[in-house]
Amino acid sequence: AAAGREEPNPENPIATFTTSMGTFKAEILLDRVPLTASSFIDLAQNGFYNGLHFHRVIPDFMDQFGCPHSKDPNNRKAGTGGPAPGSKYTNLKTGQTVTRSGGGCVKDELTSKDSNKPGTISMANTGQPNSGGSQMFFNVANNANLDWFSPGPSKHPVFGRVVENYELVVQISKVRTMNDNPEQPIQMTSIEISNIPAPTSGN
């Protein structure tokens, strides 16, 4: 029932995305997709995303980002990388340690039933189940074909929602590209996380 709500949960963390084109903020849906949200927060806090570039940008669709190979915006492997295989992070909702898979991936968390609508942030994957790692995309259209109920294996869990300066996300989606890669590189300088809850333990 909560899936349709637009009001941010004041207990959820906020991510501040600072790019070479400006800054926007998003609520990270730790209350609904704790495994996915905690993995993203872990990577952000460890500086994983600093200096990476948007490697795939399509107007009226989405902006994709988060591949470690995209530090060099011309790297042809951009879009193929992820977190370190078998790396660990803490589920900020339960306090439990989670281990990423041999491919550095986390399980598809398709519990929230949030739709890939404009302004949402969703996990990118290879098209196979449980193949999401560090890459994400920012939806600038209603992309319900990517949702949890889509019949194919490629389902994309929504884990965040832009709450400030969505206009910038749209602006990024409209830059000139060659093969979907921005001609003028757009860099993510940093992702700062605030309002992180202290992990609960034992309950």
N, CA and C of each residue as an Amber inpcrd file, in Angstrom:
protein
   609
   0.8270000  -1.2010000   0.0000000   0.0000000   0.0000000   0.0000000
   0.8610000   1.2500000   0.0000000   2.0790000   1.1220000   0.5430000
   2.9320000   2.3050000   0.6610000   3.6290000   2.6460000  -0.6500000
   3.5490000   1.7310000  -1.6200000   4.3680000   1.9070000  -2.8210000
   4.0250000   3.1850000  -3.5790000   2.7860000   3.6190000  -3.4950000
   2.3970000   4.7970000  -4.2610000   2.7390000   6.1020000  -3.5840000
   3.2010000   6.0280000  -2.3530000   3.3820000   7.2790000  -1.6200000
   4.5630000   8.0700000  -2.1630000   4.4250000   9.3880000  -2.1670000
   5.5030000  10.2270000  -2.6620000   6.2420000  10.9060000  -1.5240000
   5.6760000  10.8760000  -0.3270000   6.3330000  11.5410000   0.8010000
   7.5560000  10.7460000   1.2280000   8.7200000  11.4070000   1.3400000
   9.8980000  10.6720000   1.8090000   9.7040000  10.1840000   3.2380000
  10.3020000   9.0530000   3.5390000  10.3380000   8.5620000   4.9120000
  11.4890000   9.2950000   5.6090000  11.1870000  10.0840000   6.6570000
  12.2530000  10.8840000   7.2840000  13.3690000  10.0490000   7.8920000
  13.1360000   8.7500000   8.0610000  14.1770000   7.8900000   8.6320000
  15.1210000   7.3190000   7.5690000  14.7890000   7.5070000   6.3000000
  15.6450000   6.9600000   5.2470000  16.8730000   7.8400000   5.0060000
  17.9970000   7.2260000   4.6190000  19.1880000   8.0130000   4.2780000
  18.9490000   8.8880000   3.0420000  19.7280000   9.9430000   2.9450000
  19.6990000  10.8360000   1.7880000  21.0720000  10.7790000   1.1230000
  21.0730000  10.6140000  -0.1950000  22.3280000  10.6290000  -0.9550000
  22.4210000  11.9410000  -1.7170000  23.5600000  12.6110000  -1.6030000
  23.8210000  13.8220000  -2.3750000  24.7960000  13.4640000  -3.4900000
  24.3010000  13.5130000  -4.7190000  25.0990000  13.1770000  -5.9000000
  25.6980000  14.4670000  -6.4540000  27.0140000  14.5980000  -6.4010000
  27.6790000  15.7820000  -6.9420000  28.3420000  15.3990000  -8.2610000
  27.8750000  16.0340000  -9.3510000  28.3960000  15.7290000 -10.6830000
  29.0650000  16.9690000 -11.2640000  29.7350000  16.7870000 -12.3920000
  30.3680000  17.9150000 -13.0680000  29.3320000  18.8690000 -13.6550000
  28.0550000  18.4920000 -13.6590000  26.9900000  19.3720000 -14.1440000
  26.1530000  19.9440000 -13.0080000  26.4520000  19.5680000 -11.7750000
  25.6550000  20.0720000 -10.6540000  25.3270000  18.9580000  -9.6790000
  24.4480000  19.2780000  -8.7340000  24.1590000  18.3610000  -7.6280000
  22.6700000  18.0470000  -7.5600000  22.3410000  16.7980000  -7.2440000
  20.9570000  16.4410000  -6.9360000  20.9610000  15.5040000  -5.7430000
  19.7890000  15.3890000  -5.1100000  19.6790000  14.5560000  -3.9040000
  18.5950000  13.5060000  -4.0910000  18.7730000  12.3880000  -3.4030000
  17.7930000  11.3040000  -3.4930000  17.5980000  10.6610000  -2.1390000
  16.3640000  10.2370000  -1.9120000  16.0610000   9.3930000  -0.7530000
  16.4370000   7.9640000  -1.1290000  17.1650000   7.2800000  -0.2490000
  17.5410000   5.8810000  -0.4820000  16.5890000   5.0110000   0.3360000
  15.8960000   4.0910000  -0.3390000  14.7550000   3.3890000   0.2640000
  15.1950000   2.2180000   1.1480000  15.9600000   2.5550000   2.1660000
  16.4580000   1.5370000   3.0940000  15.3130000   0.8020000   3.7870000
  14.2000000   1.4840000   3.9840000  13.0630000   0.8530000   4.6680000
  12.4490000  -0.2590000   3.8310000  12.5820000  -0.1970000   2.4910000
  11.9060000  -1.1610000   1.6330000  12.8260000  -2.1570000   0.9610000
  14.0470000  -1.7380000   0.6430000  14.9920000  -2.6560000  -0.0190000
  16.3410000  -2.5760000   0.7000000  16.3940000  -3.0780000   1.9530000
  17.5980000  -2.8790000   2.7680000  18.8680000  -3.5040000   2.1940000
  18.7640000  -4.6620000   1.5400000  19.9630000  -5.2970000   0.9710000
  20.5680000  -4.4320000  -0.1260000  19.6930000  -3.9580000  -1.0160000
  20.1350000  -3.1450000  -2.1480000  20.6280000  -1.7880000  -1.6770000
  19.8380000  -1.1470000  -0.8130000  20.1890000   0.1870000  -0.3250000
  21.4900000   0.1540000   0.4670000  21.6600000  -0.8640000   1.3070000
  22.8690000  -0.9510000   2.1350000  24.1110000  -1.1820000   1.2830000
  23.9790000  -1.9570000   0.2140000  25.1160000  -2.1910000  -0.6780000
  25.5350000  -0.8850000  -1.3390000  24.5500000  -0.1330000  -1.8300000
  24.8440000   1.1590000  -2.4550000  25.5120000   2.1170000  -1.4630000
  24.9720000   2.1840000  -0.2490000  25.5210000   3.0910000   0.7710000
  26.9580000   2.6960000   1.1090000  27.2030000   1.3910000   1.2200000
  28.5570000   0.9020000   1.4990000  29.5330000   1.3550000   0.4130000
  29.1410000   1.1760000  -0.8470000  30.0180000   1.5670000  -1.9550000
  30.2460000   3.0780000  -1.9530000  29.1660000   3.8340000  -1.7370000
  29.2900000   5.2970000  -1.7290000  30.2210000   5.7580000  -0.6170000
  30.0550000   5.1780000   0.5730000  30.8770000   5.6020000   1.7110000
  32.3430000   5.2310000   1.5280000  32.6040000   4.1850000   0.7570000
  33.9840000   3.7720000   0.5160000  34.6120000   4.4720000  -0.6900000
  33.8860000   5.4370000  -1.2700000  34.4410000   6.2080000  -2.3780000
  34.4590000   5.4810000  -3.7090000  33.7260000   4.3590000  -3.7760000
  33.7050000   3.5380000  -4.9990000  33.2780000   4.3530000  -6.2210000
  32.3100000   5.2520000  -6.0310000  31.7100000   5.9650000  -7.1640000
  32.4460000   7.2510000  -7.5290000  33.3610000   7.7080000  -6.6640000
  34.0050000   8.9970000  -6.8980000  34.8490000   8.9580000  -8.1710000
  34.5960000   9.8900000  -9.0660000  35.3910000   9.9920000 -10.2880000
  34.9020000   9.1480000 -11.4460000  33.8300000   8.3750000 -11.2420000
  33.2720000   7.5920000 -12.3510000  32.4260000   8.5010000 -13.2430000
  32.1530000   8.0490000 -14.4550000  31.3760000   8.8370000 -15.4170000
  30.0630000   8.1280000 -15.7750000  29.0750000   8.9460000 -16.1640000
  27.8570000   8.3790000 -16.7540000  28.2740000   7.7550000 -18.0880000
  28.0300000   6.4580000 -18.2560000  28.5180000   5.7850000 -19.4600000
  27.4140000   5.4650000 -20.4680000  26.1630000   5.6600000 -20.0650000
  25.0610000   5.3330000 -20.9860000  23.9040000   6.2670000 -20.6740000
  23.5780000   7.1190000 -21.6320000  22.5760000   8.1590000 -21.4090000
  21.6310000   8.1670000 -22.6070000  20.3390000   7.9890000 -22.3460000
  19.3580000   7.9120000 -23.4340000  18.1820000   8.8260000 -23.1000000
  17.9230000   9.8560000 -23.9440000  16.8220000  10.7800000 -23.6340000
  15.4790000  10.0570000 -23.5930000  14.5970000  10.5410000 -22.7580000
  13.2600000   9.9600000 -22.5740000  13.3370000   8.5120000 -22.0950000
  14.4630000   8.1210000 -21.5210000  14.5960000   6.7680000 -20.9770000
  15.3170000   6.8230000 -19.6240000  16.6600000   6.9620000 -19.6410000
  17.3810000   6.9280000 -18.3650000  18.8350000   7.3610000 -18.5180000
  19.4860000   7.6230000 -17.3620000  20.9290000   7.8890000 -17.2740000
  21.5400000   6.7250000 -16.4910000  22.5430000   6.0670000 -17.0450000
  23.1570000   4.9260000 -16.3450000  24.5690000   5.2730000 -15.8810000
  24.9110000   4.7290000 -14.7080000  26.1270000   5.1420000 -14.0280000
  26.5510000   4.0560000 -13.0310000  27.8360000   4.0680000 -12.6670000
  28.2760000   3.2360000 -11.5470000  29.2330000   2.1200000 -11.8870000
  29.7600000   2.1130000 -13.1320000  30.7210000   1.0770000 -13.5040000
  32.1380000   1.5340000 -13.1810000  32.9150000   0.7000000 -12.4550000
  34.2810000   1.1130000 -12.1110000  35.1800000   1.3420000 -13.3250000
  34.8490000   0.7180000 -14.4660000  35.6510000   0.9250000 -15.6790000
  35.4150000   2.3030000 -16.2950000  34.4160000   3.0440000 -15.8020000
  34.0690000   4.3320000 -16.4210000  34.8880000   5.4930000 -15.8650000
  35.8950000   5.2000000 -15.0270000  36.7730000   6.2900000 -14.5650000
  37.3820000   6.9790000 -15.7790000  37.7840000   6.1650000 -16.7580000
  38.1740000   6.6960000 -18.0650000  36.9070000   6.6830000 -18.9160000
  36.3770000   7.8800000 -19.2630000  35.0770000   7.9110000 -19.9610000
  35.0990000   7.2340000 -21.3200000  36.3010000   6.9930000 -21.8760000
  36.3860000   6.3510000 -23.1910000  36.6670000   4.8540000 -23.1110000
  36.7020000   4.3150000 -21.9130000  36.9960000   2.8900000 -21.7460000
  35.8570000   2.0580000 -22.3320000  36.2120000   1.1850000 -23.2610000
  35.1610000   0.3750000 -23.9050000  34.5350000  -0.6330000 -22.9640000
  35.2120000  -0.8970000 -21.8440000  34.6400000  -1.8480000 -20.8840000
  33.6250000  -1.1770000 -19.9580000  33.4490000   0.1380000 -20.0990000
  32.4780000   0.8350000 -19.2490000  31.1150000   0.1780000 -19.4090000
  30.5040000  -0.1370000 -18.2880000  29.2110000  -0.8160000 -18.3200000
  29.3070000  -2.2900000 -17.9970000  30.5430000  -2.7960000 -17.8430000
  30.6910000  -4.2350000 -17.5880000  31.1800000  -4.5470000 -16.1760000
  31.5470000  -3.5290000 -15.3930000  32.1700000  -3.7910000 -14.0950000
  31.2170000  -3.6780000 -12.9210000  31.7300000  -4.0710000 -11.7560000
  30.9320000  -4.0100000 -10.5310000  31.8240000  -4.0620000  -9.3090000
  31.2390000  -4.2990000  -8.1460000  32.0200000  -4.3740000  -6.9090000
  32.9710000  -5.5680000  -6.9040000  33.8950000  -5.5600000  -5.9570000
  34.8440000  -6.6680000  -5.8390000  34.1000000  -7.9650000  -5.5350000
  34.4460000  -9.0550000  -6.2260000  33.8010000 -10.3510000  -5.9610000
  33.9430000 -10.7440000  -4.4960000  32.8430000 -11.1960000  -3.9240000
  32.8780000 -11.6830000  -2.5510000  33.0800000 -10.6100000  -1.4950000
  32.9550000  -9.3300000  -1.8940000  33.1230000  -8.2590000  -0.9020000
  31.9410000  -8.2470000   0.0600000  32.1600000  -7.6840000   1.2360000
  31.1420000  -7.7200000   2.2940000  30.6450000  -6.3200000   2.6260000
  29.4210000  -6.2610000   3.1210000  28.8690000  -5.0000000   3.6210000
  27.8560000  -5.3160000   4.7100000  27.4160000  -4.2900000   5.4120000
  26.4700000  -4.4780000   6.5150000  25.0630000  -4.1040000   6.0750000
  24.1050000  -4.9840000   6.3320000  22.6940000  -4.6510000   6.1280000
  22.3210000  -3.6640000   7.2260000  22.0930000  -2.4120000   6.8500000
  21.8830000  -1.3520000   7.8390000  20.5460000  -1.4750000   8.5580000
  19.6950000  -2.3600000   8.0600000  18.4110000  -2.5490000   8.7400000
  18.5150000  -3.6170000   9.8260000  19.3260000  -4.6450000   9.5670000
  19.4010000  -5.7690000  10.5130000  20.7370000  -5.8410000  11.2450000
  21.7600000  -5.1540000  10.7250000  23.0880000  -5.2440000  11.3150000
  23.8680000  -6.4700000  10.8730000  23.2710000  -7.2970000  10.0160000
  23.9460000  -8.5200000   9.5790000  24.9470000  -8.2290000   8.4630000
  25.9910000  -9.0380000   8.4000000  26.9730000  -8.9240000   7.3220000
  26.4610000  -9.6710000   6.0980000  26.5560000  -9.0230000   4.9400000
  26.1200000  -9.6220000   3.6840000  27.3580000  -9.7750000   2.8040000
  27.4650000 -10.9100000   2.1170000  28.5870000 -11.1370000   1.2030000
  28.0760000 -11.0820000  -0.2280000  28.7070000 -10.2250000  -1.0440000
  28.3350000 -10.1790000  -2.4610000  28.8000000 -11.4690000  -3.1380000
  28.2010000 -11.7790000  -4.2760000  28.4920000 -13.0370000  -4.9730000
  29.8790000 -12.9950000  -5.6100000  30.2470000 -14.1090000  -6.2240000
  31.5220000 -14.1890000  -6.9290000  31.6430000 -13.1730000  -8.0500000
  30.5050000 -12.6880000  -8.5270000  30.5320000 -11.6370000  -9.5400000
  30.3900000 -10.2500000  -8.9420000  30.4260000 -10.1690000  -7.6120000
  30.2680000  -8.8710000  -6.9620000  28.8260000  -8.3880000  -6.9260000
  27.8920000  -9.3180000  -7.0800000  26.4780000  -8.9370000  -7.2100000
  25.6950000  -9.1390000  -5.9150000  24.5350000  -8.4860000  -5.8650000
  23.6070000  -8.6730000  -4.7560000  22.3280000  -9.2960000  -5.3070000
  21.5730000  -9.9360000  -4.4280000  20.3240000 -10.5780000  -4.8500000
  19.3140000  -9.5250000  -5.3030000  18.5110000  -9.8870000  -6.2990000
  17.4170000  -9.0050000  -6.7120000  16.4290000  -8.8980000  -5.5650000
  16.1970000  -7.6870000  -5.1190000  15.2800000  -7.4680000  -3.9980000
  14.0020000  -6.8750000  -4.5710000  13.0860000  -7.7550000  -4.9290000
  11.8990000  -7.3180000  -5.6630000  10.7030000  -7.2360000  -4.7340000
  10.9500000  -6.7570000  -3.5190000   9.9040000  -6.7650000  -2.5070000
   9.1110000  -5.4770000  -2.4560000   9.7020000  -4.3770000  -2.9220000
   9.0540000  -3.0910000  -2.6420000   7.9160000  -2.8000000  -3.6020000
   7.9260000  -3.4270000  -4.7620000   6.8900000  -3.2050000  -5.7720000
   6.8360000  -1.7400000  -6.2010000   7.9830000  -1.0700000  -6.1810000
   8.0360000   0.3060000  -6.6750000   8.2640000   0.2780000  -8.1710000
   7.5640000   1.1530000  -8.8860000   7.6850000   1.1810000 -10.3350000
   8.8450000   2.0750000 -10.7710000   9.4220000   1.7350000 -11.9320000
  10.4920000   2.5430000 -12.5210000   9.8880000   3.7820000 -13.1740000
   9.4470000   4.7140000 -12.3360000   8.8420000   5.9230000 -12.8840000
   9.8390000   7.0760000 -12.8190000   9.5400000   8.2090000 -13.4610000
  10.5100000   9.3020000 -13.5050000  10.9940000   9.6920000 -12.1120000
  12.3110000   9.8410000 -12.0000000  12.8880000  10.2600000 -10.7300000
  13.3060000   9.1170000  -9.8340000  12.9950000   7.8790000 -10.2090000
  13.4330000   6.7510000  -9.3790000  14.8340000   6.3140000  -9.8010000
  15.5210000   5.6770000  -8.8580000  16.8560000   5.1230000  -9.1060000
  16.7320000   3.6150000  -8.9890000  17.2670000   2.9080000  -9.9740000
  17.0400000   1.4740000 -10.0470000  18.3470000   0.7500000 -10.3340000
  18.3870000  -0.5240000  -9.9470000  19.5850000  -1.3330000 -10.1630000
  19.6930000  -1.7670000 -11.6260000  20.8520000  -1.4960000 -12.2200000
  21.1410000  -2.0430000 -13.5410000  21.6140000  -3.4850000 -13.3700000
  21.4520000  -4.2900000 -14.4130000  21.9490000  -5.6690000 -14.3520000
  22.2510000  -6.1740000 -15.7550000  22.6910000  -7.4080000 -15.8380000
  23.0920000  -7.9530000 -17.1410000  21.9120000  -8.5390000 -17.9070000
  20.7380000  -8.5190000 -17.3080000  19.5940000  -9.1870000 -17.9160000
  19.3320000 -10.5360000 -17.2810000  20.2730000 -10.9910000 -16.4580000
  20.0910000 -12.2470000 -15.7280000  19.6410000 -11.9470000 -14.3020000
  18.9420000 -12.8990000 -13.6620000  18.5530000 -12.6840000 -12.2620000
  19.7830000 -12.5160000 -11.3680000  19.6280000 -11.7040000 -10.3340000
  20.6650000 -11.5150000  -9.3050000  22.0120000 -11.0940000  -9.8910000
  21.9650000 -10.1990000 -10.8920000  23.2100000  -9.7620000 -11.5400000
  23.4880000  -8.2790000 -11.3070000  22.7630000  -7.6570000 -10.3770000
  23.0140000  -6.2510000 -10.0770000  24.2080000  -6.1020000  -9.1510000
  25.0330000  -5.0840000  -9.3940000  26.2130000  -4.8760000  -8.5510000
  26.3180000  -3.4410000  -8.0670000  27.0660000  -2.6280000  -8.8330000
  27.2550000  -1.2300000  -8.4470000  26.5560000  -0.2720000  -9.3900000
  26.1220000  -0.7740000 -10.5420000  25.5480000   0.1340000 -11.5340000
  24.0760000   0.3910000 -11.2680000  23.6890000   1.6260000 -11.5910000
  22.3080000   2.0470000 -11.3650000  21.8750000   2.8960000 -12.5460000
  20.5710000   3.1300000 -12.6320000  20.1170000   4.1070000 -13.6180000
  19.0430000   4.9830000 -13.0000000  19.0090000   6.2020000 -13.5120000
  18.0660000   7.2180000 -13.0530000  16.9910000   7.3250000 -14.1240000
  15.7680000   6.9340000 -13.7870000  14.6850000   6.9430000 -14.7660000
  14.2150000   8.3640000 -15.0540000  14.0440000   8.6860000 -16.3470000
  13.4580000   9.9770000 -16.7160000  12.1720000   9.7700000 -17.5210000
  11.6140000   8.5670000 -17.4420000  10.3500000   8.2470000 -18.1090000
   9.6740000   7.1500000 -17.3050000   8.4390000   6.8300000 -17.6970000
   7.7560000   5.6990000 -17.0690000   8.2560000   4.4230000 -17.7350000
   9.1360000   3.7220000 -17.0470000   9.7520000   2.5190000 -17.6150000
   9.2350000   1.2640000 -16.9160000   7.9110000   1.1220000 -16.9180000
   7.2980000   0.0010000 -16.1970000   7.7050000  -1.3480000 -16.7820000
   8.1780000  -1.3520000 -18.0360000   8.6390000  -2.6150000 -18.6400000
   9.8580000  -3.1780000 -17.9140000  10.4760000  -2.3800000 -17.0460000
  11.6420000  -2.8420000 -16.2820000  11.2620000  -3.2960000 -14.8790000
   9.9660000  -3.3000000 -14.5740000   9.5380000  -3.5000000 -13.1920000
   9.5890000  -4.9500000 -12.7420000   9.3490000  -5.0850000 -11.4450000
   9.3650000  -6.3900000 -10.7760000   8.4000000  -7.3930000 -11.3890000
   7.3260000  -6.8900000 -12.0420000   6.3310000  -7.8400000 -12.5550000
   6.5740000  -8.1700000 -14.0270000   7.6220000  -7.6000000 -14.6360000
   7.8220000  -7.8680000 -16.0590000   8.1080000  -9.3630000 -16.2460000
   7.6270000  -9.9500000 -17.3370000   7.7170000 -11.4060000 -17.4840000
   9.1410000 -11.9230000 -17.6790000  10.0430000 -11.1190000 -18.2260000
  11.4030000 -11.5940000 -18.4940000  12.2380000 -11.6870000 -17.2320000
  13.4700000 -12.2110000 -17.3750000  14.3440000 -12.3480000 -16.2020000
  14.9200000 -11.0190000 -15.7280000  14.8970000 -10.0060000 -16.6260000
  15.5510000  -8.7400000 -16.3020000  14.6020000  -7.8290000 -15.5400000
  14.6600000  -7.8950000 -14.2250000  13.8140000  -7.0570000 -13.3850000
  14.7380000  -6.1210000 -12.6120000  14.3130000  -4.8760000 -12.4880000
  15.2050000  -3.8600000 -11.9330000  14.6130000  -3.2600000 -10.6670000
  15.1550000  -3.6180000  -9.4960000  14.6020000  -3.1090000  -8.2380000
  14.9000000  -1.6220000  -8.0510000  13.8510000  -0.8660000  -7.7490000
  13.9890000   0.5560000  -7.4250000  14.5010000   0.6760000  -5.9900000
  15.5750000   1.4610000  -5.7940000  16.0990000   1.6180000  -4.4300000
  16.2460000   3.0750000  -4.0020000  15.8300000   3.9930000  -4.8610000
  15.9460000   5.3950000  -4.4740000  14.9910000   6.2680000  -5.2650000
  14.8700000   7.5050000  -4.8020000  13.9680000   8.4480000  -5.4680000
  14.5630000   9.8440000  -5.3430000  14.7470000  10.5090000  -6.4690000
  15.3110000  11.8610000  -6.4570000  14.3230000  12.8040000  -5.7830000
  14.8200000  13.5460000  -4.7950000  13.9480000  14.4430000  -4.0270000
  14.3290000  15.9080000  -4.2240000  15.4720000  16.1520000  -4.8720000
  15.8940000  17.5360000  -5.0810000  16.6750000  17.6360000  -6.3830000
  16.2680000  18.6050000  -7.2190000  16.9330000  18.9020000  -8.4920000
  16.8390000  17.7560000  -9.4960000  15.6300000  17.1860000  -9.6050000
  15.3820000  16.1750000 -10.6510000  15.6430000  16.7620000 -12.0410000
  15.4890000  18.0980000 -12.1600000  15.7090000  18.7580000 -13.4520000
  17.1010000  18.4350000 -14.0030000  18.0770000  18.3280000 -13.0980000
  19.4400000  18.0200000 -13.5400000  19.5200000  16.6180000 -14.1370000
  18.8070000  15.6750000 -13.5340000  18.7990000  14.2990000 -14.0450000
  18.2530000  14.2820000 -15.4730000  17.2040000  15.0810000 -15.7070000
  16.6260000  15.1810000 -17.0540000  17.6230000  15.8420000 -18.0050000
  18.2770000  16.8860000 -17.5120000  19.2770000  17.6040000 -18.3180000
  20.3950000  16.6540000 -18.7610000  20.8650000  15.8280000 -17.8400000
  21.9270000  14.8610000 -18.1710000  21.4510000  13.9090000 -19.2710000
  20.1730000  13.5210000 -19.2190000  19.6520000  12.5510000 -20.1960000
  19.6000000  13.1240000 -21.6100000  19.6830000  14.4660000 -21.7200000
  19.5140000  15.1080000 -23.0290000  20.8320000  15.5670000 -23.6520000
  21.9640000  15.2710000 -23.0090000  23.2350000  15.7210000 -23.5840000
  23.5170000  14.9650000 -24.8780000  24.3670000  15.5640000 -25.7130000
  24.7410000  14.9070000 -26.9680000  25.5660000  13.6630000 -26.6710000
  25.2500000  12.5880000 -27.3760000  25.9510000  11.3230000 -27.1340000
  26.4350000  10.7310000 -28.4450000  27.3980000   9.8490000 -28.3280000
  27.7820000   8.9930000 -29.4410000  27.7090000   7.5650000 -28.9250000
  26.8960000   6.7420000 -29.5540000  26.6430000   5.3780000 -29.0550000
  26.1860000   5.4010000 -27.5930000  25.3410000   6.3530000 -27.2650000
  24.7550000   6.5280000 -25.9200000  25.7620000   7.0190000 -24.8780000
  27.0120000   7.2440000 -25.2630000  28.0160000   7.7400000 -24.3210000
  28.1330000   9.2610000 -24.4860000  28.0040000  10.0400000 -23.4020000
  28.0550000  11.5030000 -23.5410000  29.3390000  11.9720000 -24.2360000
  29.1800000  12.8810000 -25.2310000  30.3530000  13.4160000 -25.9360000
  31.2180000  14.2310000 -24.9810000  30.5780000  15.0430000 -24.1490000
  31.2940000  15.7430000 -23.0830000  31.1340000  14.9010000 -21.8230000
  32.2140000  14.3080000 -21.3250000  32.0720000  13.4000000 -20.1780000
  31.4010000  14.0660000 -18.9760000  30.5140000  13.3300000 -18.3250000
  29.8370000  13.8100000 -17.1130000  30.3400000  12.9510000 -15.9610000
  31.0450000  13.5940000 -15.0540000  31.6930000  12.8650000 -13.9640000
  30.8950000  12.9760000 -12.6700000  30.8930000  11.8910000 -11.9100000
  30.3550000  11.9080000 -10.5480000  31.5360000  12.2080000  -9.6330000
  31.5520000  13.4210000  -9.0670000  32.6560000  13.7880000  -8.1840000
  32.5740000  13.0020000  -6.8950000  31.3770000  12.9730000  -6.3070000
  31.2100000  12.2540000  -5.0410000  29.7430000  11.9440000  -4.8100000
  29.5050000  10.9580000  -3.9490000  28.1600000  10.6740000  -3.4390000
  28.2760000  10.6700000  -1.9220000  27.6410000  11.6440000  -1.2860000
  27.6720000  11.7480000   0.1770000  26.3640000  11.1910000   0.7300000
  26.4570000  10.3990000   1.7860000  25.2650000   9.8140000   2.4080000
  25.0580000  10.4460000   3.7770000  23.8460000  10.9110000   4.0190000
  23.5360000  11.4510000   5.3480000  22.3220000  10.7220000   5.9210000
  22.0940000  10.9210000   7.2020000  20.9360000  10.3250000   7.8870000
  20.9720000   8.7960000   7.8680000  22.1580000   8.2450000   8.0680000
  22.2780000   6.7790000   8.1110000  21.9090000   6.3040000   9.5110000
  20.9950000   5.3420000   9.6250000  20.6180000   4.8660000  10.9610000
  21.7290000   4.0180000  11.5720000  21.8050000   4.0220000  12.8680000
  22.7040000   3.0770000  13.5390000  22.0980000   1.6970000  13.3740000
  22.8830000   0.7070000  12.9400000  22.3090000  -0.6270000  12.7350000
  21.7340000  -1.1850000  14.0400000  20.5800000  -1.7900000  13.9210000
  20.0080000  -2.4530000  15.0960000  20.7100000  -3.7890000  15.2510000
  20.8050000  -4.2820000  16.4550000  21.4320000  -5.5910000  16.6280000
  20.5430000  -6.4670000  17.4970000  20.4100000  -7.6970000  17.0590000
  19.7540000  -8.7050000  17.8810000  18.2480000  -8.5920000  17.9870000
  17.6130000  -7.6720000  17.2440000  16.1460000  -7.7020000  17.3070000
  15.6010000  -7.7110000  15.9010000
